[in-house]
């Protein structure tokens, strides 16, 4: 099969790396790709959001499959456009991807179908939002309705901070048009958990759970980022806990989307909060998370293409998805200053000799073949082990052997994971 992966970050590197292992994949391309992806796939200089050019390229070059990985092209309808041209595509259509593209839509869906989530109100008028805040207890959560690269959520500790967040989103347009509408919701308490699932429009099959670390600095301090690291499993949950999440959240969500005429095919992301009342949905994403993907896919034993085909064809119930019985950790090495301003173009050394699996995110190759930084999140260093502590220690061993100017990473990824802070044994 001739396969094209859309995107150019660490997530897409992990997807390409996994596809490369499939016995069914004979030619692998990525658009636009990055310096690391270029080592295993042919990179094509088309922006992921240029859906017309991407669809035309896929059609003209007779790709057997296009794997649409990022949120923006999914929301813009790339899968729809590919299907219109007769190109087989993996990912939800735009009318299902709206579950991520509009937080107002997803909250209303959960309310309609009694899927556990935080209490909320939606506003498209700044003054109304500010008045509502004065009636609510603090802390409180302010969310930009649209896509904001995983950064459009502010947890305000005081009324003053909450009002500033609303003004920043709705008046100052900190997140562009994504903040034209805001969702204001109660601040849930508990550890967070990410649960990704393969979906074929009828059912969803959860993957290994994971936990992302969003804040830029240790102890969950600093600004929200796209993610500074992740671990699997994401919590010490019993079979009963997982069954409850499946029956109260995963299954009802897939059935709700189907009932609304928006069947979801692809990967659906459940961002959960493990509260005293049980698991509740924080957010949905319509694709693989980043960096959770890099922590999860190396543990997959089933041929990735078999799963992709089953999701597209609606036959997910007919296959068994197998995973390694291991724990894993990924640590993100970012550019100094991220997620605010940062410099680019610094040479990266040590990847080939660090002894660990490394996925590249914000990297580029210079004309003379040097690998340099080109983004905020630069590298994602992976390791696995029989216990989570082993995986954490191994990933940090790799990080310490890699260098580039002003490299920044958290030193506490995975250190507080576990439903009750317990060590998890796979």
C-alpha positions as CSV (number, residue, x, y, z in Angstrom):
1,X,0.0,0.0,0.0
2,X,1.0,3.6,-0.8
3,X,0.3,5.7,2.3
4,X,0.3,9.4,3.0
5,X,0.3,10.8,6.5
6,X,-0.8,14.4,7.0
7,X,1.0,16.4,9.6
8,X,4.5,17.2,10.7
9,X,5.0,16.8,14.5
10,X,6.1,14.2,17.0
11,X,2.7,12.5,16.8
12,X,3.0,12.1,13.0
13,X,6.6,10.8,13.5
14,X,5.2,8.1,15.8
15,X,2.4,7.3,13.3
16,X,4.9,7.0,10.4
17,X,7.2,4.9,12.6
18,X,4.3,2.5,13.4
19,X,3.1,2.3,9.8
20,X,6.6,1.6,8.6
21,X,6.5,-1.7,10.6
22,X,3.3,-2.8,8.9
23,X,3.7,-5.6,6.3
24,X,1.0,-3.9,4.2
25,X,2.8,-0.6,3.8
26,X,5.2,-0.5,0.8
27,X,5.5,3.2,0.2
28,X,5.3,5.9,2.9
29,X,4.9,9.7,2.5
30,X,4.3,12.5,4.9
31,X,3.1,16.1,4.3
32,X,4.8,18.3,5.4
33,X,6.8,16.0,7.7
34,X,9.9,17.0,9.6
35,X,13.6,16.2,9.9
36,X,13.0,12.9,11.7
37,X,10.1,11.7,9.5
38,X,12.4,12.3,6.5
39,X,14.5,9.4,7.6
40,X,11.6,6.9,7.2
41,X,9.2,8.6,4.7
42,X,9.2,10.8,1.7
43,X,8.3,14.3,2.9
44,X,6.1,16.5,0.7
45,X,6.1,20.3,1.3
46,X,2.3,20.8,1.5
47,X,0.8,22.4,4.6
48,X,-1.6,20.2,6.6
49,X,-4.3,22.9,6.4
50,X,-4.1,23.3,2.6
51,X,-6.8,20.8,2.1
52,X,-7.4,21.5,-1.6
53,X,-3.7,21.0,-2.4
54,X,-3.5,17.9,-0.2
55,X,-6.5,16.2,-1.7
56,X,-5.4,17.0,-5.2
57,X,-1.9,15.6,-4.5
58,X,-3.4,12.4,-3.0
59,X,-5.6,11.9,-5.9
60,X,-3.0,12.6,-8.6
61,X,-0.5,10.3,-7.0
62,X,-2.9,7.4,-6.5
63,X,-2.5,6.9,-2.7
64,X,-4.2,3.8,-1.3
65,X,-4.7,5.6,2.1
66,X,-4.4,9.1,3.5
67,X,-4.0,9.2,7.3
68,X,-5.2,12.7,8.5
69,X,-3.6,13.2,11.9
70,X,-4.0,16.9,13.1
71,X,-7.1,18.6,14.3
72,X,-7.2,21.6,11.9
73,X,-7.4,19.6,8.6
74,X,-10.0,17.3,10.2
75,X,-12.2,20.2,11.2
76,X,-11.7,21.8,7.8
77,X,-13.1,18.7,6.1
78,X,-10.0,17.1,4.5
79,X,-11.4,13.6,5.0
80,X,-14.7,14.6,3.3
81,X,-12.7,16.1,0.4
82,X,-10.6,13.0,0.0
83,X,-13.6,10.8,0.0
84,X,-15.3,13.0,-2.6
85,X,-12.3,12.4,-4.8
86,X,-12.4,8.6,-4.2
87,X,-9.4,8.5,-2.0
88,X,-9.5,6.2,1.1
89,X,-9.0,8.2,4.2
90,X,-8.5,7.6,7.9
91,X,-10.1,10.1,10.3
92,X,-13.5,11.5,11.1
93,X,-15.4,13.6,8.7
94,X,-15.9,17.3,9.6
95,X,-19.4,16.8,11.0
96,X,-17.9,14.3,13.5
97,X,-14.6,16.2,14.1
98,X,-16.8,19.1,15.4
99,X,-16.7,17.2,18.7
100,X,-13.2,18.8,19.1
101,X,-13.6,21.8,16.9
102,X,-16.5,23.2,19.0
103,X,-16.5,22.8,22.8
104,X,-20.0,24.3,22.9
105,X,-21.1,21.5,20.6
106,X,-19.4,18.8,22.6
107,X,-20.8,20.1,25.9
108,X,-24.3,20.2,24.5
109,X,-23.9,16.7,23.2
110,X,-22.9,15.4,26.6
111,X,-25.8,17.3,28.3
112,X,-28.3,15.8,25.8
113,X,-27.1,12.2,26.2
114,X,-26.3,12.3,30.0
115,X,-22.6,11.8,29.6
116,X,-20.8,12.8,32.8
117,X,-19.1,16.2,32.5
118,X,-18.7,19.5,34.5
119,X,-21.6,21.9,34.8
120,X,-21.3,24.7,32.3
121,X,-22.7,27.7,30.4
122,X,-21.8,29.0,27.0
123,X,-21.5,32.7,26.0
124,X,-21.0,34.6,22.8
125,X,-21.4,38.0,24.5
126,X,-18.5,39.2,26.7
127,X,-20.6,41.3,29.1
128,X,-23.0,38.4,29.8
129,X,-20.0,36.1,30.5
130,X,-18.5,38.7,32.9
131,X,-21.8,39.0,34.8
132,X,-22.1,35.2,35.1
133,X,-18.7,35.0,36.6
134,X,-19.7,37.2,39.5
135,X,-22.3,34.6,40.5
136,X,-19.9,31.6,40.4
137,X,-17.5,30.1,43.0
138,X,-13.8,30.1,42.3
139,X,-11.7,28.5,40.9
140,X,-13.5,28.2,37.5
141,X,-12.5,27.1,34.0
142,X,-12.7,29.3,30.9
143,X,-12.5,27.6,27.5
144,X,-12.2,29.1,24.0
145,X,-14.9,27.3,22.0
146,X,-12.7,26.6,18.9
147,X,-9.3,25.0,18.2
148,X,-6.4,26.7,20.0
149,X,-3.5,24.2,19.8
150,X,-4.4,22.8,23.2
151,X,-3.9,26.1,24.9
152,X,-7.3,27.7,24.9
153,X,-8.2,26.6,28.5
154,X,-7.5,28.8,31.5
155,X,-8.2,27.7,35.1
156,X,-8.8,30.9,37.0
157,X,-8.2,30.9,40.7
158,X,-9.8,34.3,41.4
159,X,-12.7,36.4,39.9
160,X,-10.2,38.9,38.7
161,X,-8.3,36.2,36.8
162,X,-11.5,34.8,35.4
163,X,-12.6,38.1,34.0
164,X,-9.2,38.7,32.5
165,X,-9.4,35.4,30.8
166,X,-12.7,36.2,29.2
167,X,-11.5,39.6,28.1
168,X,-8.3,38.1,26.7
169,X,-10.3,35.5,24.7
170,X,-13.4,37.5,23.6
171,X,-12.1,41.0,23.3
172,X,-8.3,40.8,22.8
173,X,-8.7,37.7,20.5
174,X,-5.8,35.8,22.2
175,X,-6.8,32.7,20.3
176,X,-8.3,34.4,17.3
177,X,-11.8,33.4,16.2
178,X,-11.6,30.4,18.5
179,X,-12.5,32.7,21.4
180,X,-15.6,34.3,19.8
181,X,-17.6,31.9,22.0
182,X,-16.5,30.8,25.4
183,X,-17.5,27.9,27.7
184,X,-17.4,28.6,31.4
185,X,-17.6,25.5,33.6
186,X,-17.1,24.4,37.1
187,X,-13.6,23.3,38.1
188,X,-13.6,19.6,38.7
189,X,-11.1,18.1,41.1
190,X,-9.1,14.9,40.7
191,X,-6.3,13.3,38.6
192,X,-6.6,13.6,34.9
193,X,-6.6,10.7,32.5
194,X,-6.4,10.4,28.7
195,X,-8.2,7.5,27.1
196,X,-7.8,7.2,23.3
197,X,-10.0,4.8,21.4
198,X,-10.2,3.4,17.9
199,X,-13.7,3.9,16.4
200,X,-15.5,2.6,13.4
201,X,-18.7,4.6,13.5
202,X,-20.5,1.9,15.5
203,X,-18.2,0.9,18.4
204,X,-15.0,2.2,20.0
205,X,-12.2,0.1,21.4
206,X,-10.1,1.9,24.0
207,X,-6.3,1.8,23.9
208,X,-4.0,1.7,26.9
209,X,-4.7,4.7,29.2
210,X,-2.2,7.5,29.4
211,X,-1.7,10.8,31.2
212,X,-0.4,14.0,29.6
213,X,1.4,16.7,31.5
214,X,0.2,20.1,30.1
215,X,2.0,22.7,32.2
216,X,5.4,24.0,31.1
217,X,7.2,23.6,34.4
218,X,7.6,21.0,37.2
219,X,4.8,20.6,39.8
220,X,2.3,21.6,37.1
221,X,3.3,25.2,37.1
222,X,3.6,27.7,34.3
223,X,1.5,28.1,31.1
224,X,-0.4,25.4,29.4
225,X,1.4,23.8,26.5
226,X,0.6,21.2,23.9
227,X,2.0,18.6,26.3
228,X,5.4,18.2,28.1
229,X,5.3,14.5,28.5
230,X,3.1,11.5,29.0
231,X,3.0,8.0,30.6
232,X,1.1,4.8,30.2
233,X,-0.9,3.6,32.0
234,X,-2.3,6.9,33.1
235,X,-3.8,5.7,36.3
236,X,-4.0,2.7,38.6
237,X,-7.6,1.7,37.6
238,X,-9.4,-1.6,38.3
239,X,-11.3,-3.6,35.6
240,X,-14.5,-2.2,37.2
241,X,-13.2,1.4,36.8
242,X,-12.5,0.8,33.1
243,X,-15.8,-0.9,32.6
244,X,-17.6,2.1,34.1
245,X,-15.8,4.5,31.8
246,X,-16.6,2.3,28.8
247,X,-20.3,2.1,29.7
248,X,-20.9,5.6,30.9
249,X,-18.7,7.6,28.6
250,X,-17.0,5.8,25.7
251,X,-20.0,3.8,24.4
252,X,-22.6,6.6,24.9
253,X,-20.4,9.1,23.1
254,X,-20.1,6.9,20.0
255,X,-23.8,6.1,20.0
256,X,-24.7,9.8,20.5
257,X,-22.6,10.8,17.5
258,X,-24.2,8.1,15.4
259,X,-27.7,9.1,16.5
260,X,-26.9,12.7,15.6
261,X,-26.0,11.6,12.0
262,X,-22.3,12.2,12.7
263,X,-20.8,8.6,12.8
264,X,-17.2,8.8,14.2
265,X,-14.5,6.8,12.4
266,X,-10.9,7.2,13.4
267,X,-9.3,7.9,16.8
268,X,-11.4,9.6,19.5
269,X,-9.7,11.2,22.5
270,X,-11.4,11.2,25.9
271,X,-9.8,13.7,28.3
272,X,-11.2,12.6,31.7
273,X,-11.1,13.8,35.3
274,X,-11.3,11.1,37.9
275,X,-13.5,12.8,40.5
276,X,-15.0,11.5,43.7
277,X,-18.3,11.0,41.8
278,X,-16.5,8.9,39.1
279,X,-14.9,9.7,35.8
280,X,-16.2,12.8,33.9
281,X,-15.3,14.2,30.5
282,X,-13.1,17.3,30.4
283,X,-12.8,17.4,26.7
284,X,-12.9,15.4,23.5
285,X,-10.4,15.4,20.7
286,X,-11.1,14.0,17.2
287,X,-7.6,12.4,16.7
288,X,-4.5,11.0,18.4
289,X,-3.2,13.2,21.2
290,X,0.3,14.6,21.2
291,X,2.5,13.4,23.1
292,X,0.2,10.5,24.2
293,X,0.5,8.9,20.8
294,X,4.3,8.7,21.2
295,X,3.8,6.9,24.5
296,X,1.1,4.5,23.3
297,X,1.9,3.4,19.7
298,X,5.3,1.7,20.5
299,X,3.4,-0.7,22.7
300,X,1.0,-1.8,19.9
301,X,1.5,-5.4,18.7
302,X,-1.3,-5.7,16.2
303,X,-0.5,-4.6,12.7
304,X,-1.5,-0.9,12.6
305,X,-3.0,-1.1,9.1
306,X,-5.3,-3.9,10.1
307,X,-6.8,-1.6,12.8
308,X,-7.0,1.4,10.3
309,X,-8.8,-0.8,7.7
310,X,-11.3,-2.0,10.4
311,X,-12.1,1.5,11.5
312,X,-12.8,2.6,7.9
313,X,-14.7,-0.5,7.0
314,X,-16.8,-0.7,10.2
315,X,-15.4,-4.1,11.2
316,X,-13.6,-3.2,14.4
317,X,-15.5,-5.8,16.3
318,X,-13.9,-8.5,14.2
319,X,-10.3,-8.0,15.2
320,X,-8.3,-8.3,18.4
321,X,-6.0,-5.5,19.3
322,X,-3.0,-6.6,21.3
323,X,-0.5,-4.5,23.4
324,X,2.8,-5.1,25.1
325,X,2.4,-5.7,28.9
326,X,4.7,-2.7,29.6
327,X,4.6,0.8,31.0
328,X,6.0,3.7,29.0
329,X,7.1,7.3,29.4
330,X,7.8,10.1,26.9
331,X,9.6,13.3,27.9
332,X,9.3,16.3,25.7
333,X,12.4,18.4,25.1
334,X,11.3,21.9,24.2
335,X,12.9,25.2,23.0
336,X,13.6,27.6,25.9
337,X,10.8,30.1,26.1
338,X,8.1,27.7,24.9
339,X,5.1,28.1,24.9
340,X,5.8,31.8,24.6
341,X,8.5,33.1,22.2
342,X,11.6,31.0,21.4
343,X,14.5,31.0,19.0
344,X,14.9,28.4,16.2
345,X,17.8,26.9,14.2
346,X,19.9,25.4,17.1
347,X,21.8,22.3,16.2
348,X,20.7,19.0,17.9
349,X,23.2,16.4,18.9
350,X,23.0,13.0,20.7
351,X,19.9,11.4,19.2
352,X,21.7,8.6,17.5
353,X,23.8,7.8,20.5
354,X,21.3,8.2,23.4
355,X,20.2,4.6,23.2
356,X,16.5,5.4,23.3
357,X,13.6,5.8,20.8
358,X,13.3,9.5,19.9
359,X,10.4,11.0,18.0
360,X,11.1,14.4,16.4
361,X,8.5,17.2,16.5
362,X,9.9,20.6,15.8
363,X,13.0,19.8,13.8
364,X,14.4,20.5,10.3
365,X,17.3,19.6,8.2
366,X,19.7,22.3,6.9
367,X,21.1,22.3,3.4
368,X,24.4,20.8,4.7
369,X,22.4,18.0,6.5
370,X,22.5,19.2,10.1
371,X,19.4,18.6,12.3
372,X,18.2,21.8,13.9
373,X,15.3,23.0,16.1
374,X,12.4,24.5,14.2
375,X,9.5,24.5,16.7
376,X,8.5,24.8,20.4
377,X,8.3,21.1,21.2
378,X,11.5,19.7,19.5
379,X,11.9,16.1,20.6
380,X,10.0,13.4,22.4
381,X,12.2,10.8,24.2
382,X,10.6,7.3,24.8
383,X,11.3,4.3,27.0
384,X,9.3,1.4,28.4
385,X,9.7,-0.9,31.3
386,X,8.0,-3.5,33.5
387,X,7.2,-0.7,36.0
388,X,6.4,2.9,35.5
389,X,9.5,3.9,37.5
390,X,11.7,1.9,35.1
391,X,10.1,3.6,32.1
392,X,10.5,7.1,33.6
393,X,14.1,6.6,34.6
394,X,14.9,5.2,31.1
395,X,13.4,8.1,29.3
396,X,15.3,10.6,31.4
397,X,18.6,8.7,30.7
398,X,18.0,9.4,27.1
399,X,17.1,13.1,27.6
400,X,20.4,13.7,29.4
401,X,22.4,12.5,26.4
402,X,20.7,14.8,23.9
403,X,21.5,18.5,23.7
404,X,20.7,21.7,21.9
405,X,20.9,25.3,23.0
406,X,18.3,26.4,25.6
407,X,16.7,23.0,25.8
408,X,13.9,22.8,28.4
409,X,12.1,19.8,29.8
410,X,10.2,18.9,32.9
411,X,11.9,16.7,35.5
412,X,8.8,15.2,37.1
413,X,6.9,13.5,34.3
414,X,5.0,10.5,35.7
415,X,6.1,11.0,39.3
416,X,2.6,11.5,40.7
417,X,0.7,9.0,38.5
418,X,-1.7,6.5,40.0
419,X,-5.3,6.7,41.2
420,X,-4.1,7.0,44.8
421,X,-0.4,7.8,44.1
422,X,0.5,4.1,44.0
423,X,3.2,2.6,41.8
424,X,1.6,0.8,38.9
425,X,2.8,-2.7,37.8
426,X,1.8,-3.8,34.3
